[in-house]
Amino acid sequence: MVPQRIVFLDALPLTANGKIDYQALKRRHTPEAENPAEADLPQGDIEKQVAALWQQLLSTGNVTRETDFFQQGGDSLLATRLTGQLHQAGYEAQLSDLFNHPRLADFAATLRKNRRPGRTTIRPLP
């Protein structure tokens, strides 16, 4: 894997015990991440919905079309939660779709192809 960017720090953030605080490293924002270019922002309803879910699950700031789910800290457990939330929203999402297409734009394109028709509600008889 090749990193998308390299960030130089004066010092690594430490926990109260003197160990490296990996959560604080994940929360660090670069100027580019805080102000993505207009072309990099999610486009269309599906990309915007998926981006909102990724922000919530990954506890991250801005998500662009080029954001990779796994490079942002996603793992198989979060991927399972994501597919469950997408099923509730009416999408046919498989774990393999996310593993094969981890970039937001690619994953959203896969969801667009696999959109389920509207759900019908079964009402109980009186």
N, C-alpha and C positions, 0 to 999 in steps of 0.2 A: 504494500500500500504506500502511496506517495501522499504526503500531507498537502492539503490545499494551501496552507500558509504556515509560516514560522513566526512566532512571536517571541521577542527577546524580553526577558524580565530582569529587573535588578536583583530580585530575590524571590524565592518560591514562597507562597503563602504557607504558614505552618498552623497546625492545630495547637490547642493548649498543652498537649503532650510533646510538642516539638516535632511531630511527624508532618509530612507533606499533606496539605489539605487539598485533596483532589476535587472536592466539590467546589471549592473556591476557584480552582483553576478552570473548571467548566463554566463558571459564571462570568469569568473575565470577558469583557467585550472589547472588540477593536473598533475603531471609527468606521471601518467599512461595514462591519456587521450591524452597527446601529443605524446606518444610513445607506441601505442597499440602493443600487441604481434602479430606476423605474422599470427597466426591462427585466430585472431579476425578481421583482415582486410577483407573488402568485397571481395568475390570471384566470378568470372564470370562476364559477361557483364551486366546482369540485376542488380545484387547487386551493381555494381560500378555505373551504371546509377542512380539507386534509391538513393544511398549514396550521389552522387553529388547534386541531387535535394534537399535532406534533408539538406545538408550543406548550400545550397543557401537559402532555405525557413526558416530554423531555425537559420541562422546566427551563426553557431557553427563551431568548429574546426573539429577534426577527428570524423568520424562516423564509428563505428565498427558493426560487425554482431549482436552484443548483444544490440545495441542502441535501446531504446524505443522511438518512435516518440513523444509520449505525455509527457514522463518524461523529454525530452529535450526542452519542451516548446511548442510543437505542440498543436493546438486546432482545432476545427471543421472548422474554416475559412481557416487555412493553409492546412488542409486535403483536402478541396474542391479545393484549388489551385493546390495541388499535383496531385489529380486525373485528373484534366483538363490537366496538363502538360503531364501526363502519357498517356492520350488518344491521344494527339498530337503525341506522340512517338510510337503509335501503340499498346498500351496495353489496355486490358479490366480491368479497375480498378474501383471498387466501394468503396464508403465510408465505407461500412460495412466490406470490406476486411481489411482496415487499422485499424478499431476499433477492429476487431476480432483477428488481427495479427499485433500488434504494433511494434514488434521486426523486424529489418531490414531483417534478414535471413528468418523469417517466411513470411513476406510480399512479399519478392522477390520470394519465392517458390510459393506463390499464384499467382503472376503475371506470372510466368513461365507456370503454368497450363492454364492460361486464355489468352495467347498470341493470338492476332488477326492475321489472314493471311495478307500478304502484301496488301497494299491499291492499288486500281486502280484509275487512274486519268481519268476523263471524259473530253474529249476535245471538245470544241465547233465546230460546223460545219462551214466551210468557207462561 
